[in-house]
Amino acid sequence: MSQIVLRSVSLAFGGPPVLDGVDLRIERGERICLLGRNGEGKTSLLRLLAGEEAPDHGELAREPGLRVAMLPQEIPPELAGAALDVVGGRAHEAERALSLVGVSPDQDTAAMSTGRRRRVLLARALAADPDVLLL
């Protein structure tokens, strides 16, 4: 069974469709790369897959119980505190994820560079142990 299926999905934000008639199947273990120019719907498609948006038309089906995590494009302005607290969840998984991205659990995110803050957000996504990881 496919983890996520889109059938004839369209999405618009009050103007011409950003996505129009999209068909997509994501199978377990697949790695998919989206390429395109600015404004062509890459982020909108990721937001649909993450469940942050709903299609205007068409069908989006997800495997029951599917866990999806997404690394945000922008760093949230409210991101603050120790890296371990920002990652959240169970301490063991959070520490393991932070170790994978090379960040100390007690480091203050407010004092970090943008790149290191992005690593903390990646650790948060990894610690959620998602079935689908959207980067």
The first five atom37 places (N, CA, C, CB, O) and aatype in JSON, in Angstrom:
{
  "aatype": [12, 15, 5, 9, 19, 10, 1, 15, 19, 15, 10, 0, 13, 7, 7, 14, 14, 19, 10, 3, 7, 19, 3, 10, 1, 9, 6, 1, 7, 6, 1, 9, 4, 10, 10, 7, 1, 2, 7, 6, 7, 11, 16, 15, 10, 10, 1, 10, 10, 0, 7, 6, 6, 0, 14, 3, 8, 7, 6, 10, 0, 1, 6, 14, 7, 10, 1, 19, 0, 12, 10, 14, 5, 6, 9, 14, 14, 6, 10, 0, 7, 0, 0, 10, 3, 19, 19, 7, 7, 1, 0, 8, 6, 0, 6, 1, 0, 10, 15, 10, 19, 7, 19, 15, 14, 3, 5, 3, 16, 0, 0, 12, 15, 16, 7, 1, 1, 1, 1, 19, 10, 10, 0, 1, 0, 10, 0, 0, 3, 14, 3, 19, 10, 10, 10],
  "atom_mask": [
    [1, 1, 1, 1, 1],
    [1, 1, 1, 1, 1],
    [1, 1, 1, 1, 1],
    [1, 1, 1, 1, 1],
    [1, 1, 1, 1, 1],
    [1, 1, 1, 1, 1],
    [1, 1, 1, 1, 1],
    [1, 1, 1, 1, 1],
    [1, 1, 1, 1, 1],
    [1, 1, 1, 1, 1],
    [1, 1, 1, 1, 1],
    [1, 1, 1, 1, 1],
    [1, 1, 1, 1, 1],
    [1, 1, 1, 0, 1],
    [1, 1, 1, 0, 1],
    [1, 1, 1, 1, 1],
    [1, 1, 1, 1, 1],
    [1, 1, 1, 1, 1],
    [1, 1, 1, 1, 1],
    [1, 1, 1, 1, 1],
    [1, 1, 1, 0, 1],
    [1, 1, 1, 1, 1],
    [1, 1, 1, 1, 1],
    [1, 1, 1, 1, 1],
    [1, 1, 1, 1, 1],
    [1, 1, 1, 1, 1],
    [1, 1, 1, 1, 1],
    [1, 1, 1, 1, 1],
    [1, 1, 1, 0, 1],
    [1, 1, 1, 1, 1],
    [1, 1, 1, 1, 1],
    [1, 1, 1, 1, 1],
    [1, 1, 1, 1, 1],
    [1, 1, 1, 1, 1],
    [1, 1, 1, 1, 1],
    [1, 1, 1, 0, 1],
    [1, 1, 1, 1, 1],
    [1, 1, 1, 1, 1],
    [1, 1, 1, 0, 1],
    [1, 1, 1, 1, 1],
    [1, 1, 1, 0, 1],
    [1, 1, 1, 1, 1],
    [1, 1, 1, 1, 1],
    [1, 1, 1, 1, 1],
    [1, 1, 1, 1, 1],
    [1, 1, 1, 1, 1],
    [1, 1, 1, 1, 1],
    [1, 1, 1, 1, 1],
    [1, 1, 1, 1, 1],
    [1, 1, 1, 1, 1],
    [1, 1, 1, 0, 1],
    [1, 1, 1, 1, 1],
    [1, 1, 1, 1, 1],
    [1, 1, 1, 1, 1],
    [1, 1, 1, 1, 1],
    [1, 1, 1, 1, 1],
    [1, 1, 1, 1, 1],
    [1, 1, 1, 0, 1],
    [1, 1, 1, 1, 1],
    [1, 1, 1, 1, 1],
    [1, 1, 1, 1, 1],
    [1, 1, 1, 1, 1],
    [1, 1, 1, 1, 1],
    [1, 1, 1, 1, 1],
    [1, 1, 1, 0, 1],
    [1, 1, 1, 1, 1],
    [1, 1, 1, 1, 1],
    [1, 1, 1, 1, 1],
    [1, 1, 1, 1, 1],
    [1, 1, 1, 1, 1],
    [1, 1, 1, 1, 1],
    [1, 1, 1, 1, 1],
    [1, 1, 1, 1, 1],
    [1, 1, 1, 1, 1],
    [1, 1, 1, 1, 1],
    [1, 1, 1, 1, 1],
    [1, 1, 1, 1, 1],
    [1, 1, 1, 1, 1],
    [1, 1, 1, 1, 1],
    [1, 1, 1, 1, 1],
    [1, 1, 1, 0, 1],
    [1, 1, 1, 1, 1],
    [1, 1, 1, 1, 1],
    [1, 1, 1, 1, 1],
    [1, 1, 1, 1, 1],
    [1, 1, 1, 1, 1],
    [1, 1, 1, 1, 1],
    [1, 1, 1, 0, 1],
    [1, 1, 1, 0, 1],
    [1, 1, 1, 1, 1],
    [1, 1, 1, 1, 1],
    [1, 1, 1, 1, 1],
    [1, 1, 1, 1, 1],
    [1, 1, 1, 1, 1],
    [1, 1, 1, 1, 1],
    [1, 1, 1, 1, 1],
    [1, 1, 1, 1, 1],
    [1, 1, 1, 1, 1],
    [1, 1, 1, 1, 1],
    [1, 1, 1, 1, 1],
    [1, 1, 1, 1, 1],
    [1, 1, 1, 0, 1],
    [1, 1, 1, 1, 1],
    [1, 1, 1, 1, 1],
    [1, 1, 1, 1, 1],
    [1, 1, 1, 1, 1],
    [1, 1, 1, 1, 1],
    [1, 1, 1, 1, 1],
    [1, 1, 1, 1, 1],
    [1, 1, 1, 1, 1],
    [1, 1, 1, 1, 1],
    [1, 1, 1, 1, 1],
    [1, 1, 1, 1, 1],
    [1, 1, 1, 1, 1],
    [1, 1, 1, 0, 1],
    [1, 1, 1, 1, 1],
    [1, 1, 1, 1, 1],
    [1, 1, 1, 1, 1],
    [1, 1, 1, 1, 1],
    [1, 1, 1, 1, 1],
    [1, 1, 1, 1, 1],
    [1, 1, 1, 1, 1],
    [1, 1, 1, 1, 1],
    [1, 1, 1, 1, 1],
    [1, 1, 1, 1, 1],
    [1, 1, 1, 1, 1],
    [1, 1, 1, 1, 1],
    [1, 1, 1, 1, 1],
    [1, 1, 1, 1, 1],
    [1, 1, 1, 1, 1],
    [1, 1, 1, 1, 1],
    [1, 1, 1, 1, 1],
    [1, 1, 1, 1, 1],
    [1, 1, 1, 1, 1],
    [1, 1, 1, 1, 1]
  ],
  "atom_positions": [
    [[0.84, -1.19, 0.0], [0.0, 0.0, 0.0], [0.89, 1.25, 0.0], [-0.96, 0.0, 1.23], [1.9, 1.3, 0.7]],
    [[0.51, 2.23, -0.78], [1.23, 3.51, -0.82], [1.02, 4.25, 0.5], [0.75, 4.38, -2.01], [-0.05, 4.18, 1.1]],
    [[2.05, 4.96, 0.94], [1.91, 5.74, 2.17], [1.06, 6.98, 1.94], [3.29, 6.14, 2.7], [0.23, 7.32, 2.78]],
    [[1.26, 7.65, 0.81], [0.47, 8.84, 0.47], [0.11, 8.76, -1.01], [1.26, 10.17, 0.79], [0.95, 8.42, -1.84]],
    [[-1.15, 9.06, -1.32], [-1.61, 9.07, -2.72], [-2.36, 10.38, -2.97], [-2.52, 7.83, -3.03], [-3.25, 10.75, -2.22]],
    [[-1.98, 11.07, -4.04], [-2.71, 12.24, -4.52], [-3.3, 11.89, -5.87], [-1.77, 13.51, -4.61], [-2.61, 11.38, -6.74]],
    [[-4.6, 12.17, -6.04], [-5.28, 11.91, -7.3], [-5.96, 13.19, -7.77], [-6.32, 10.77, -7.15], [-6.86, 13.71, -7.12]],
    [[-5.51, 13.69, -8.91], [-6.1, 14.88, -9.54], [-6.22, 16.05, -8.56], [-7.48, 14.55, -10.1], [-7.24, 16.74, -8.54]],
    [[-5.19, 16.26, -7.76], [-5.21, 17.3, -6.73], [-4.94, 18.68, -7.33], [-4.19, 17.0, -5.63], [-4.01, 18.86, -8.12]],
    [[-5.77, 19.64, -6.94], [-5.57, 21.03, -7.32], [-5.6, 21.89, -6.06], [-6.67, 21.5, -8.34], [-6.31, 21.6, -5.1]],
    [[-4.8, 22.96, -6.1], [-4.73, 23.89, -4.98], [-4.49, 25.28, -5.51], [-3.61, 23.48, -3.98], [-3.59, 25.51, -6.32]],
    [[-5.31, 26.22, -5.05], [-5.17, 27.63, -5.46], [-5.33, 28.49, -4.21], [-6.22, 28.03, -6.57], [-5.95, 28.08, -3.23]],
    [[-4.77, 29.66, -4.26], [-4.89, 30.6, -3.14], [-5.55, 31.88, -3.63], [-3.49, 30.91, -2.53], [-4.99, 32.97, -3.49]],
    [[-6.75, 31.74, -4.19], [-7.5, 32.9, -4.66], [-7.14, 33.37, -6.05], [0.0, 0.0, 0.0], [-7.67, 34.38, -6.52]],
    [[-6.27, 32.69, -6.73], [-5.86, 33.04, -8.09], [-5.77, 31.78, -8.92], [0.0, 0.0, 0.0], [-6.47, 30.8, -8.65]],
    [[-4.91, 31.8, -9.92], [-4.73, 30.59, -10.72], [-4.17, 29.46, -9.85], [-3.8, 30.86, -11.92], [-3.46, 29.72, -8.88]],
    [[-4.47, 28.22, -10.19], [-3.99, 27.1, -9.38], [-2.46, 27.06, -9.29], [-4.5, 25.78, -9.94], [-1.76, 27.25, -10.28]],
    [[-1.98, 26.8, -8.08], [-0.55, 26.58, -7.86], [-0.24, 25.13, -8.24], [-0.15, 26.89, -6.38], [0.81, 24.83, -8.8]],
    [[-1.17, 24.24, -7.91], [-1.1, 22.84, -8.31], [-2.39, 22.53, -9.05], [-0.91, 21.88, -7.06], [-3.47, 22.93, -8.62]],
    [[-2.28, 21.82, -10.16], [-3.47, 21.55, -10.98], [-3.41, 20.13, -11.54], [-3.57, 22.58, -12.13], [-2.6, 19.83, -12.41]],
    [[-4.28, 19.27, -11.03], [-4.37, 17.9, -11.53], [-3.18, 17.03, -11.18], [0.0, 0.0, 0.0], [-2.77, 16.2, -11.99]],
    [[-2.62, 17.2, -9.99], [-1.42, 16.46, -9.59], [-1.78, 15.03, -9.17], [-0.69, 17.18, -8.44], [-2.69, 14.82, -8.37]],
    [[-1.06, 14.07, -9.73], [-1.15, 12.67, -9.33], [0.21, 12.26, -8.79], [-1.59, 11.75, -10.54], [1.23, 12.51, -9.43]],
    [[0.22, 11.64, -7.61], [1.49, 11.25, -6.99], [1.24, 10.1, -6.03], [2.13, 12.45, -6.25], [0.24, 10.07, -5.32]],
    [[2.17, 9.16, -6.03], [2.15, 8.05, -5.07], [3.51, 8.04, -4.37], [1.85, 6.66, -5.77], [4.55, 8.1, -5.03]],
    [[3.49, 7.96, -3.06], [4.73, 7.83, -2.3], [4.7, 6.46, -1.63], [4.9, 8.99, -1.24], [3.82, 6.17, -0.81]],
    [[5.67, 5.64, -1.98], [5.77, 4.28, -1.45], [6.8, 4.25, -0.32], [6.16, 3.28, -2.57], [7.7, 5.09, -0.26]],
    [[6.65, 3.29, 0.56], [7.6, 3.11, 1.67], [9.01, 2.94, 1.11], [7.2, 1.87, 2.54], [9.23, 2.18, 0.17]],
    [[9.97, 3.66, 1.7], [11.37, 3.54, 1.31], [11.8, 4.41, 0.14], [0.0, 0.0, 0.0], [12.99, 4.47, -0.17]],
    [[10.86, 5.09, -0.5], [11.22, 5.94, -1.63], [11.9, 7.22, -1.16], [9.98, 6.28, -2.47], [11.64, 7.72, -0.07]],
    [[12.76, 7.73, -2.02], [13.36, 9.06, -1.83], [13.0, 9.86, -3.06], [14.94, 8.99, -1.61], [13.29, 9.46, -4.19]],
    [[12.36, 10.99, -2.84], [11.86, 11.81, -3.94], [12.45, 13.21, -3.82], [10.3, 11.86, -3.95], [12.53, 13.75, -2.71]],
    [[12.85, 13.78, -4.93], [13.38, 15.14, -4.96], [12.48, 16.0, -5.83], [14.86, 15.16, -5.49], [12.17, 15.63, -6.96]],
    [[12.05, 17.15, -5.31], [11.25, 18.1, -6.07], [12.15, 19.22, -6.57], [10.09, 18.68, -5.21], [12.89, 19.83, -5.8]],
    [[12.09, 19.47, -7.85], [12.86, 20.56, -8.45], [11.9, 21.48, -9.19], [13.96, 20.01, -9.41], [10.92, 21.02, -9.77]],
    [[12.18, 22.77, -9.16], [11.36, 23.72, -9.89], [11.74, 25.14, -9.53], [0.0, 0.0, 0.0], [12.41, 25.4, -8.54]],
    [[11.28, 26.04, -10.36], [11.54, 27.46, -10.12], [10.67, 27.97, -8.97], [11.29, 28.29, -11.39], [9.73, 27.31, -8.54]],
    [[11.01, 29.16, -8.5], [10.21, 29.81, -7.45], [8.77, 29.95, -7.92], [10.8, 31.2, -7.09], [8.5, 30.26, -9.08]],
    [[7.84, 29.72, -6.99], [6.43, 29.93, -7.28], [5.77, 28.82, -8.08], [0.0, 0.0, 0.0], [4.64, 29.0, -8.55]],
    [[6.43, 27.69, -8.24], [5.84, 26.6, -9.04], [5.11, 25.57, -8.21], [6.92, 25.93, -9.83], [4.61, 24.59, -8.76]],
    [[5.03, 25.76, -6.87], [4.2, 24.89, -6.05], [4.93, 23.83, -5.23], [0.0, 0.0, 0.0], [4.28, 22.96, -4.66]],
    [[6.25, 23.89, -5.16], [6.99, 22.89, -4.39], [6.59, 22.92, -2.91], [8.5, 23.12, -4.53], [6.25, 21.89, -2.33]],
    [[6.64, 24.09, -2.32], [6.29, 24.21, -0.9], [4.82, 23.89, -0.67], [6.61, 25.62, -0.39], [4.47, 23.26, 0.33]],
    [[3.96, 24.3, -1.58], [2.53, 23.99, -1.45], [2.3, 22.48, -1.47], [1.72, 24.65, -2.58], [1.49, 21.97, -0.71]],
    [[3.02, 21.77, -2.34], [2.9, 20.32, -2.39], [3.39, 19.7, -1.08], [3.7, 19.75, -3.58], [2.75, 18.79, -0.55]],
    [[4.51, 20.18, -0.56], [5.02, 19.66, 0.71], [4.03, 19.91, 1.84], [6.37, 20.29, 1.05], [3.83, 19.05, 2.7]],
    [[3.41, 21.08, 1.85], [2.41, 21.39, 2.89], [1.18, 20.49, 2.77], [1.99, 22.87, 2.78], [0.59, 20.12, 3.79]],
    [[0.8, 20.13, 1.55], [-0.29, 19.16, 1.36], [0.12, 17.81, 1.93], [-0.65, 19.03, -0.14], [-0.64, 17.18, 2.67]],
    [[1.32, 17.35, 1.58], [1.79, 16.05, 2.04], [1.91, 16.0, 3.56], [3.14, 15.73, 1.41], [1.67, 14.95, 4.17]],
    [[2.27, 17.13, 4.18], [2.42, 17.2, 5.63], [1.07, 17.33, 6.34], [3.31, 18.37, 6.01], [1.0, 17.2, 7.56]],
    [[0.01, 17.59, 5.6], [-1.3, 17.77, 6.21], [-1.55, 19.18, 6.69], [0.0, 0.0, 0.0], [-2.51, 19.42, 7.42]],
    [[-0.7, 20.13, 6.3], [-0.87, 21.53, 6.7], [-1.84, 22.27, 5.79], [0.47, 22.24, 6.69], [-2.36, 23.32, 6.17]],
    [[-2.1, 21.75, 4.62], [-3.07, 22.31, 3.67], [-3.96, 21.17, 3.2], [-2.35, 23.02, 2.45], [-3.57, 20.01, 3.25]],
    [[-5.15, 21.52, 2.74], [-6.06, 20.54, 2.15], [-6.26, 20.92, 0.68], [-7.44, 20.48, 2.91], [-6.29, 22.1, 0.35]],
    [[-6.39, 19.93, -0.19], [-6.58, 20.25, -1.61], [-7.94, 20.91, -1.84], [-6.46, 18.99, -2.46], [-8.91, 20.62, -1.15]],
    [[-7.99, 21.81, -2.83], [-9.26, 22.41, -3.24], [-10.1, 21.39, -4.0], [-9.03, 23.66, -4.1], [-11.33, 21.35, -3.87]],
    [[-9.43, 20.56, -4.79], [-10.09, 19.51, -5.58], [-9.21, 18.28, -5.57], [-10.37, 19.99, -7.04], [-8.0, 18.37, -5.34]],
    [[-9.82, 17.15, -5.83], [-9.07, 15.91, -5.9], [-9.04, 15.2, -4.56], [0.0, 0.0, 0.0], [-9.73, 15.58, -3.61]],
    [[-8.23, 14.16, -4.5], [-8.19, 13.31, -3.32], [-6.77, 13.16, -2.81], [-8.79, 11.93, -3.63], [-5.83, 12.96, -3.58]],
    [[-6.63, 13.27, -1.5], [-5.36, 13.02, -0.82], [-5.62, 11.93, 0.2], [-4.78, 14.33, -0.14], [-6.39, 12.13, 1.14]],
    [[-5.0, 10.77, 0.01], [-5.19, 9.64, 0.93], [-3.86, 9.32, 1.6], [-5.73, 8.39, 0.17], [-2.81, 9.3, 0.97]],
    [[-3.95, 9.08, 2.9], [-2.75, 8.74, 3.68], [-2.96, 7.4, 4.37], [-2.42, 9.85, 4.72], [-4.07, 7.08, 4.79]],
    [[-1.9, 6.64, 4.47], [-1.93, 5.38, 5.19], [-2.37, 5.66, 6.63], [-0.53, 4.66, 5.15], [-1.88, 6.61, 7.24]],
    [[-3.29, 4.87, 7.18], [-3.72, 5.1, 8.56], [-2.54, 5.08, 9.53], [-4.76, 4.05, 8.97], [-1.69, 4.19, 9.46]],
    [[-2.5, 6.05, 10.43], [-1.45, 6.13, 11.43], [-0.12, 6.66, 10.92], [0.0, 0.0, 0.0], [0.88, 6.64, 11.65]],
    [[-0.09, 7.13, 9.68], [1.15, 7.62, 9.08], [1.67, 8.83, 9.84], [0.93, 7.98, 7.59], [0.92, 9.77, 10.12]],
    [[2.97, 8.81, 10.19], [3.61, 9.93, 10.86], [4.46, 10.7, 9.84], [4.49, 9.45, 12.07], [5.34, 10.13, 9.21]],
    [[4.17, 11.99, 9.69], [4.89, 12.84, 8.74], [5.53, 13.98, 9.52], [3.93, 13.39, 7.62], [4.89, 14.6, 10.36]],
    [[6.8, 14.24, 9.25], [7.5, 15.39, 9.84], [8.06, 16.22, 8.7], [8.64, 14.93, 10.82], [8.48, 15.69, 7.67]],
    [[8.06, 17.54, 8.89], [8.54, 18.44, 7.85], [9.5, 19.46, 8.45], [7.36, 19.15, 7.16], [9.21, 20.06, 9.49]],
    [[10.63, 19.64, 7.8], [11.57, 20.68, 8.18], [11.06, 21.99, 7.59], [13.04, 20.36, 7.69], [10.96, 22.11, 6.37]],
    [[10.72, 22.97, 8.44], [10.17, 24.21, 7.89], [11.19, 24.98, 7.05], [9.66, 25.1, 9.02], [12.39, 24.93, 7.31]],
    [[10.68, 25.68, 6.05], [11.55, 26.49, 5.2], [12.15, 27.66, 5.97], [10.76, 27.01, 3.99], [13.32, 28.01, 5.79]],
    [[11.34, 28.26, 6.81], [11.77, 29.42, 7.61], [11.94, 28.98, 9.06], [10.74, 30.59, 7.51], [11.22, 28.11, 9.54]],
    [[12.88, 29.59, 9.74], [13.08, 29.31, 11.16], [12.05, 30.13, 11.94], [14.55, 29.65, 11.62], [12.01, 31.36, 11.8]],
    [[11.22, 29.48, 12.76], [10.21, 30.22, 13.52], [10.86, 31.25, 14.44], [9.35, 29.26, 14.33], [11.83, 30.93, 15.12]],
    [[10.34, 32.49, 14.47], [10.94, 33.53, 15.31], [10.89, 33.2, 16.8], [10.24, 34.85, 15.06], [11.7, 33.71, 17.57]],
    [[9.95, 32.37, 17.2], [9.81, 32.04, 18.62], [10.73, 30.9, 19.05], [8.36, 31.67, 18.93], [10.68, 30.47, 20.2]],
    [[11.58, 30.41, 18.15], [12.51, 29.32, 18.47], [13.51, 29.82, 19.52], [13.25, 28.82, 17.19], [14.36, 30.66, 19.21]],
    [[13.42, 29.3, 20.73], [14.3, 29.74, 21.82], [14.41, 28.64, 22.86], [13.78, 31.06, 22.46], [13.55, 27.76, 22.94]],
    [[15.46, 28.71, 23.64], [15.66, 27.76, 24.72], [16.77, 26.78, 24.38], [0.0, 0.0, 0.0], [17.39, 26.84, 23.32]],
    [[17.0, 25.87, 25.31], [18.02, 24.84, 25.1], [17.59, 23.94, 23.95], [18.24, 24.0, 26.39], [16.4, 23.69, 23.75]],
    [[18.57, 23.47, 23.2], [18.28, 22.63, 22.04], [17.42, 21.43, 22.42], [19.59, 22.15, 21.39], [16.51, 21.06, 21.68]],
    [[17.7, 20.82, 23.56], [16.93, 19.65, 24.01], [15.46, 20.01, 24.2], [17.52, 19.1, 25.32], [14.58, 19.23, 23.85]],
    [[15.19, 21.19, 24.77], [13.81, 21.63, 24.97], [13.11, 21.92, 23.65], [13.78, 22.87, 25.87], [11.92, 21.64, 23.5]],
    [[13.84, 22.48, 22.69], [13.25, 22.8, 21.39], [12.88, 21.51, 20.65], [14.22, 23.64, 20.53], [11.83, 21.44, 20.02]],
    [[13.75, 20.51, 20.73], [13.46, 19.23, 20.06], [12.26, 18.57, 20.73], [14.7, 18.29, 20.11], [11.39, 18.04, 20.04]],
    [[12.21, 18.59, 22.06], [11.07, 18.05, 22.78], [10.97, 16.54, 22.69], [0.0, 0.0, 0.0], [11.91, 15.87, 22.29]],
    [[9.8, 16.02, 23.06], [9.59, 14.58, 23.03], [10.36, 13.89, 24.14], [0.0, 0.0, 0.0], [10.73, 14.51, 25.14]],
    [[10.6, 12.6, 23.94], [11.33, 11.83, 24.94], [12.8, 12.19, 24.89], [11.13, 10.31, 24.7], [13.39, 12.3, 23.81]],
    [[13.4, 12.39, 26.06], [14.77, 12.89, 26.16], [15.76, 12.02, 25.4], [15.19, 12.98, 27.62], [16.66, 12.54, 24.74]],
    [[15.61, 10.71, 25.48], [16.57, 9.81, 24.82], [16.56, 10.02, 23.3], [16.25, 8.35, 25.14], [17.62, 10.13, 22.69]],
    [[15.37, 10.07, 22.7], [15.27, 10.28, 21.26], [15.77, 11.67, 20.86], [13.83, 10.09, 20.79], [16.43, 11.82, 19.83]],
    [[15.45, 12.67, 21.68], [15.89, 14.04, 21.39], [17.42, 14.14, 21.45], [15.25, 15.04, 22.39], [18.03, 14.76, 20.58]],
    [[18.03, 13.53, 22.46], [19.49, 13.55, 22.57], [20.15, 12.82, 21.41], [19.94, 12.92, 23.9], [21.16, 13.28, 20.88]],
    [[19.58, 11.69, 21.01], [20.11, 10.93, 19.88], [20.04, 11.74, 18.6], [19.35, 9.61, 19.72], [21.01, 11.78, 17.83]],
    [[18.91, 12.39, 18.36], [18.74, 13.2, 17.14], [19.7, 14.39, 17.14], [17.28, 13.7, 17.03], [20.28, 14.71, 16.11]],
    [[19.86, 15.04, 18.29], [20.8, 16.16, 18.38], [22.24, 15.69, 18.13], [20.7, 16.84, 19.75], [23.02, 16.4, 17.5]],
    [[22.57, 14.51, 18.63], [23.9, 13.96, 18.39], [24.12, 13.72, 16.89], [24.09, 12.65, 19.18], [25.21, 13.97, 16.37]],
    [[23.1, 13.22, 16.21], [23.2, 12.97, 14.76], [23.51, 14.23, 13.97], [21.92, 12.35, 14.25], [24.22, 14.19, 12.97]],
    [[22.97, 15.37, 14.43], [23.18, 16.63, 13.69], [24.31, 17.48, 14.29], [21.89, 17.45, 13.68], [24.57, 18.58, 13.81]],
    [[24.97, 16.96, 15.33], [26.14, 17.63, 15.88], [25.86, 18.84, 16.74], [0.0, 0.0, 0.0], [26.62, 19.81, 16.73]],
    [[24.76, 18.78, 17.5], [24.41, 19.9, 18.39], [24.33, 19.39, 19.82], [23.05, 20.56, 17.95], [23.75, 18.33, 20.08]],
    [[24.91, 20.15, 20.75], [24.87, 19.8, 22.16], [23.47, 20.08, 22.71], [25.93, 20.61, 22.96], [22.88, 21.12, 22.41]],
    [[22.91, 19.15, 23.51], [21.55, 19.33, 24.03], [21.35, 20.59, 24.87], [21.18, 18.15, 24.85], [20.25, 21.13, 24.91]],
    [[22.41, 21.05, 25.55], [22.24, 22.21, 26.42], [22.56, 23.54, 25.74], [23.11, 22.06, 27.64], [22.49, 24.59, 26.39]],
    [[22.9, 23.52, 24.47], [23.19, 24.76, 23.74], [21.93, 25.62, 23.63], [23.75, 24.46, 22.34], [20.84, 25.11, 23.37]],
    [[22.09, 26.92, 23.82], [20.99, 27.87, 23.71], [20.75, 28.21, 22.23], [21.28, 29.17, 24.53], [21.65, 28.71, 21.56]],
    [[19.56, 27.94, 21.75], [19.27, 28.18, 20.32], [19.32, 29.66, 19.97], [17.9, 27.62, 19.97], [19.62, 30.01, 18.82]],
    [[19.04, 30.54, 20.92], [19.07, 31.99, 20.63], [20.48, 32.46, 20.26], [18.56, 32.78, 21.84], [20.63, 33.44, 19.53]],
    [[21.5, 31.76, 20.76], [22.89, 32.15, 20.48], [23.47, 31.43, 19.27], [23.75, 31.88, 21.7], [24.64, 31.62, 18.93]],
    [[22.67, 30.6, 18.61], [23.15, 29.81, 17.48], [23.06, 30.56, 16.17], [22.36, 28.52, 17.38], [22.26, 31.49, 16.01]],
    [[23.9, 30.15, 15.23], [23.8, 30.66, 13.85], [22.53, 30.08, 13.22], [25.08, 30.28, 13.01], [21.94, 29.14, 13.74]],
    [[22.14, 30.65, 12.11], [20.96, 30.15, 11.39], [21.14, 28.68, 11.0], [20.69, 31.0, 10.14], [20.21, 27.89, 11.12]],
    [[22.32, 28.33, 10.55], [22.59, 26.94, 10.16], [22.44, 25.96, 11.31], [0.0, 0.0, 0.0], [21.88, 24.88, 11.13]],
    [[22.95, 26.33, 12.48], [22.82, 25.45, 13.65], [21.38, 25.37, 14.12], [23.73, 25.94, 14.79], [20.92, 24.32, 14.56]],
    [[20.65, 26.48, 14.04], [19.23, 26.45, 14.42], [18.46, 25.53, 13.48], [18.63, 27.89, 14.39], [17.55, 24.82, 13.91]],
    [[18.84, 25.55, 12.2], [18.2, 24.65, 11.24], [18.5, 23.19, 11.6], [18.69, 24.96, 9.79], [17.65, 22.32, 11.43]],
    [[19.71, 22.92, 12.1], [20.06, 21.56, 12.55], [19.17, 21.13, 13.71], [21.54, 21.5, 12.96], [18.76, 19.97, 13.79]],
    [[18.88, 22.06, 14.62], [18.0, 21.74, 15.75], [16.61, 21.38, 15.23], [17.91, 22.93, 16.75], [15.98, 20.44, 15.72]],
    [[16.13, 22.12, 14.24], [14.82, 21.8, 13.66], [14.84, 20.44, 12.96], [14.4, 22.9, 12.67], [13.86, 19.71, 13.0]],
    [[15.95, 20.11, 12.32], [16.08, 18.79, 11.7], [16.07, 17.71, 12.78], [17.38, 18.7, 10.87], [15.44, 16.67, 12.61]],
    [[16.76, 17.95, 13.89], [16.75, 16.99, 15.0], [15.34, 16.8, 15.52], [17.68, 17.47, 16.13], [14.95, 15.68, 15.86]],
    [[14.57, 17.88, 15.61], [13.17, 17.77, 16.07], [12.37, 16.88, 15.14], [12.52, 19.17, 16.16], [11.59, 16.04, 15.59]],
    [[12.56, 17.05, 13.83], [11.85, 16.22, 12.85], [12.29, 14.76, 12.98], [12.1, 16.73, 11.42], [11.46, 13.85, 12.94]],
    [[13.59, 14.52, 13.12], [14.1, 13.15, 13.24], [13.64, 12.48, 14.53], [15.62, 13.15, 13.18], [13.32, 11.28, 14.53]],
    [[13.59, 13.23, 15.63], [13.19, 12.68, 16.92], [11.74, 12.22, 16.91], [13.4, 13.7, 18.02], [11.35, 11.38, 17.72]],
    [[10.94, 12.77, 16.02], [9.53, 12.37, 15.92], [9.39, 10.98, 15.29], [8.75, 13.39, 15.1], [8.29, 10.43, 15.25]],
    [[10.5, 10.41, 14.8], [10.51, 9.09, 14.17], [9.42, 8.98, 13.1], [10.34, 8.0, 15.23], [8.56, 8.1, 13.16]],
    [[9.47, 9.88, 12.11], [8.4, 9.89, 11.1], [8.53, 8.75, 10.09], [8.41, 11.22, 10.37], [9.62, 8.23, 9.86]],
    [[7.4, 8.38, 9.51], [7.39, 7.44, 8.39], [7.81, 8.16, 7.12], [5.99, 6.79, 8.21], [8.45, 7.59, 6.24]],
    [[7.44, 9.45, 7.04], [7.79, 10.29, 5.89], [8.43, 11.56, 6.43], [6.51, 10.63, 5.01], [7.87, 12.23, 7.29]],
    [[9.63, 11.88, 5.92], [10.35, 13.08, 6.33], [10.44, 14.01, 5.13], [11.77, 12.74, 6.89], [11.01, 13.65, 4.1]],
    [[9.88, 15.21, 5.27], [9.86, 16.2, 4.19], [10.89, 17.28, 4.5], [8.44, 16.82, 4.01], [10.79, 17.97, 5.52]],
    [[11.86, 17.42, 3.61], [12.93, 18.4, 3.81], [12.85, 19.49, 2.76], [14.31, 17.73, 3.76], [13.66, 20.41, 2.76]]
  ]
}
